[in-house]
Amino acid sequence: MEIRRDPITQSWVVLGHREASDETNCPFEKPAIDKQQTILSWPAEGPWQVRVVPHPDPLYRIEGEAGRRADGIYDKMGPVGAHEVVVETPDHNKRLSQLTDEEIERVIWVWATRVADLKKDLRLKHVTVYKNQGVLSGEEWPHAHSEVTGTIFVPRRIKYELRAAREWFKEKERCVFCDIVKQEERQKKRIVDTQGEYVALCPYASRVPYEIWILNRKHNYSFERPRPGTNRKHLAALLRRILRRIRQIAPAYHLVVHTSPNTIHPKGETASRYWNTIADDYHWHIEILPIVETRSKSYSIKEVYYNSIMPEDAAESLRSLDPIA
């Protein structure tokens, strides 16, 4: 496998063959999971509730060197990075939305712990968490799991977010995400639910029907480094209610944690030579994109993100759904 760069869009694309997962045997149930290397287990002693293992067929590998090199006018490099699986529960028949607030809080803690640990590898420019739920999302196994990846490049969408946030801050000396939260709470048309310092809303320019973002009312650029006094049980409770609403309108979804890139020096200082205002201008958030339409659109429509449901109507429909169902 190798990673190639599109010189026009500046996207990095992972290319190469991966083995199809064995759907007949779940690798995350006993005894199979006990034969795998454990990266992290919660709790550390006794029966595990959340476990992190290396991906059995990873997109990125810690070993080796990137060896970035030219291929004529193009650039390519080896698939160096990290790819881990967070097994969210030992119960094969439960989904993340079916866990308790306390259980989801443990999963969130594990997500943050792995992001923070992987960022200690200064080769990795970006670390994130994502979850594909349901067959239509391309999930690899039905057992409840999410994935953590560390890449030696910053993904294109994150670059766009970083640049837009930096330009907004440069002009207004405010965080664009904080401004969004304040306006949405004032208008209340696209707010779906709130809990403590967290807000769930349908974005003004939602890309897909029922798209939801979860944001912190209080500014923080780093998901893995919560502000003092942060109550992540509130985040867990809100995420549970949102996922239970989504379960009623969509068979599948994508979830991605957007956090700041790796700008940490060995001494723990923000690397000003990369993003010198990132602590002020960026704001971590969770994006959830339900999959409700199976008919494919044309290429041009996909690039423009056609959405048949107005976010105001989506938020109203989601608010009306029972989050306990």
N, C-alpha and C positions, 0 to 999 in steps of 0.2 A: 504494500500500500504506500501511497505517497500523497503529499498535499501540494496542489497547484494553485497559483494565483491568477485570477482574471485581471488583466491589466486595465480594463475599462472600468469595471465596478469595484475593483480592489478586493473582491471576495476571495477567501481561501476555500478551496473545495477539496474534501478528502476523497480520493479515488482508489479503487481496488476492491477485490473480492472479499466478502466476509462469509463465514459458514452460517447456514441457516440454523436457528436454535431448535433444539429437540423439544417439541411440544408435548411429547408423551411422558417425559420425566422432568419434574420440576427441580431445578438445581438448588432451590432455596428451602427445601424441606429435608428433614432428617431421613436417611443418614447422609444424603448428598452434601448438604451445606457444611456438615462437620468435617468433611474431607477437604474443604477449601481454606485457603489462607484467610484469616480474619484481620482486617485492617483496624476495625473498631467494633466494640460490642457494648451495648448498654442493657442492663448494668454490666459492670466489669466482671462481677462474680455472680454465679448462679445462672438460672435459665435466662437466655437473652430475650429482649423485647424488640430491639432494633439492632441490626448487624450490617456492617459494611464489608463487602468483599470485592476483590478485583473483578472487573468485567471479564467473563470467560473468553470473549472474542473482541477485544477492545479496538476502538478507532484510533486511540493514541496510547503510546507505551512510554513509560518512564525511562526505560533503558535506551541507550544509544545517543547519537548526536543528530541534530536537525540537518546539518550539512546543506544549508540553503545554497542553491547554485542556479546559474543561468541555463536556460534551454532556448538558445536563440534570443528572441526578444522577451521570453517568458521567464518566470521564476518558479522553482519547485523546491521542496524539502521533504525530509523524512517525517513520519507521523509521530514525532516526539510529543509527549504530554502525559496526561493521566486520565484514566477512565475507570470509575468505580460504580458499584451498584449498592444502593441503600435499600436493604430488605426491611420494609416498614413494619412488619409484624410476622411472627412465626405462624400465624393462622392463615392457611392457604385460601380460605373462603371469605376473608374479609378484605374490603377495600379501604383506602385511606379515609373516605367519607364516612365509613362505618365505625371508625375508631373513636374513642372518647377524647375529650379535650386534653386530658393528661397524656394520652398516648400520642396524639398529634404533636403536642408540645415537645415530647421526646424526639420525634422525627425532625422537627424544626431545629432542635438543639444539635442533633447529629449533622444535619445539613450545614449549619453554621460552623461546627467544629471542623468538618472536613474541608470547607472552603478556606478557613483560617490556616489550617495545617498545610494545605497544598500551596498556599501563597508564600510559604516559607521557601519554596523552590523558586529561586529568582529567574529561572528559565521561563516559567509560566507567566504569560502576560495577562491571562484572564482565566478565572475559575467561576463556574456557575453550576446551578442545580436545575435539572429539568425532569419532567414526568410526562410520559405518554400513557394515558389511560384509555383502554378500549381498543378493539381490533382496528377500527378506522383510523386510530392515531398512529398505528404502526408499533404498538407495544410488543416487546419481545417475548414476555412471559406473562401469564395471567395473574401470577402471585404479585401482591401489592409491592411495588418497588418504585424507586426513582433513581436517577443517575447523576453523578457528579463528574464533570469533565474539566480538565485544566489544559489550556492550549497555549502554544508559543506565539499566538497572534490574537488580536482583539477582533471578535466577530463584527461583521459589517454593521449590523443593526445597532450594536452597542456603540460603535464609533459614531454613528449618526446621532444617537442620543447624547453622547458626550459632547460632541461639537455643538449641537443645538443648545444644550444646557449651558455650555460655556459662553456662547454668543448672547444668550438671554441674560446671564449674570453680568457680562461685560456691559450690556446696555442699561440694565435696570438695577443691578446689584441685588438681585433677588433670585431665589431658586424657582425655576419654572414649575417644578413639581409641587412645591409648596403653594405657588399661585393657583395651580389647577385645583388642589384640594380645597383651598379657601373659597374659590368661586363655585365649585361644585356643591360644597356644603351650604353656601349662601343661596344658590338657586334650587337645590334639592331635587332637580328633575332627573338626574342620572345617578343619584346615590341609591345603592341597593341595600346596604346594611352597614352598621358600625359596631365597634366593640372597643371600649377604652380609648386608646390613642390611635386606633386603626380604622381605616375607611375602605369600603369596597364600592366601586363605581363602574359604570359603563362609560368608557372614554368617549369624548365628544365626537371623534372621528373613528369610531369602532371599525376594525377591519373585517370582522366576521360577526354574525348574529350572536348576541349575548356575551360578547367579549367583556371580561371583567378585569380590573386592576385592583390590587390591594396595596394601599400606601399607608405610611405612618404620618399622622398629623404633624409630628415633631420631626424636624429636619435631621437626617442621618444618611450619609453617603455609603455606609458600609453595612451590609446585612449581617456579616459575621461579627461585627463589633457593636452590639447594641448600646444605646445611651444608658447612663446610670439610672436605675429605677425603672427600666423598661420591664413590662409584664408580658412575657411572650405567651402566657396562657390566654391572654386576650386575642393575640394573633391566631393561636390555635383554634379558639372557639369560633372566630369569624371565618377562618378558612373552612372549618367543618361545615358551618351553615351554608357557605357559598357552594361548596362541592355537593352538598345534599340538594340544593336548588338545581344545580347544573344536571345532576343525575336525572331529574324529572323532565328535562327538555332536550337532553343530548346523550347519545350512547357513548360518546368519547370526548376527550379533550386533550389539549397540550397545556402544560403549566411550566413556566420558566421563571426562575429567580434572577432578576437583573440587579447586579451589584457592581461596585466600582472595579475597574481593572486593578491589576497588581502593581501598585505604585509604592511598595514598601521597601525601604533600605534595610540592610541587615540590622541596623540599630533601631528599626521601628519607626523611622521618620517618613513622612510623605515625600515622595521624590518630586521635588518642584520642577525638575527639568522635563518632566513629562506633562503633568496636568496640574499646574500650580494653583488653580482655584477649585480643584475637584471636591475638596471637603466642604466647600460652600455652594457649588453649583449643581452637584449631582445628588440624587435621592434614590435609594434602593427601593425596589417595588417588585411585586409578583404579578405577572401577566398570565391570564388563563384564557385560552381560546377554545371554546366548545366547538365540536364538529357536528353540525346539524344538517348540512346539505351534502349529499353523496354525489350529485351530478357535478361533473367537472366543468369549470368555466374556461373560456379561451385564455391563451397565454397573456394577451394584452389586458384582459380583465383581471387576471391574477396579479399582474404588476401594479394595477391601480387599486386593488382590493375592493371589489364590488360587494356590498352588504345590503341585503334586501330588507333588513329590519332596522328602523331608526333606533339609536341607542336610548332615547327617552322612552320609547315603547318597550324596549327590552328591559330597562331598569324597572319600569312599572310592572311588567309581567313577572320578573324575578322577585320583586318585593312581595307579590301576592302569593308566591309559592310557600308551602310550609317547610321551613328549614329543618324540621324534626323528622320529616317523612323518610 
